[in-house]
Amino acid sequence: MTIQEQIQGYINSQPELKRNDMQELHNIIVELIPECQLWFLDGKNSENKTVSNPNIGYGSYTMQYADGKTRDFYQIGMSANTTGISIYIMNIGDKAYLAKTYGDKIGKASVTGYCIKFKALKDINIEILKAAILNRLKE
C-alpha cells in the first residue's frame, strides 16, 4: 500500500464530520506545500504496540536528540484524537511560540508547545492555521 493510500484509508476511517474536516485540511496543507514529502505513521512501535494515534506528516526536517543522534521526521503533522483533530508543528525551539503568536487569534483551540488541537474546522480561523504552518516552513 502506498503512503497516499494509507493516508486516504486513515482519513476515510474517521467519523463523517471529522473525515470531512481532515480531508479538507489535508487538501489545504498539500496545496500550501505541494512538493512536500508525505508521511504516514500508524502509531505502532517496532514491537507492533500502539504508542500514539496514527498521524499524517508533511515536509521533512532532521531532528537531533540530546545524545547527538539524528532522525528524519515530518515538519507538519495531523492526527485524529478522541475529541477532534490535532495539528503538529515541529521544530519549534521556543515552546511558548505557538501559543504566544497564534493562541489568541486561532479561535476555539488548545495551543501548546507544538500542537494546535480543536474539535472541528469550523471552530478555528483557517487563515491563522495556514499562517502558522507557512511560518514554520520558512525557517
Secondary structure, 3 states (H helix, E strand, C coil): CCHHHHHHHHHHCCCHHHHHHHHHHHHHHHHHCCCCCEEEECCECCCCCECCCCEEEECCEEEECCCCCEEEECCEEEEECCCCEEEEECCCCCCCHHHHHHCCCCECCEECCCEEEECCHHHECHHHHHHHHHHHHHC
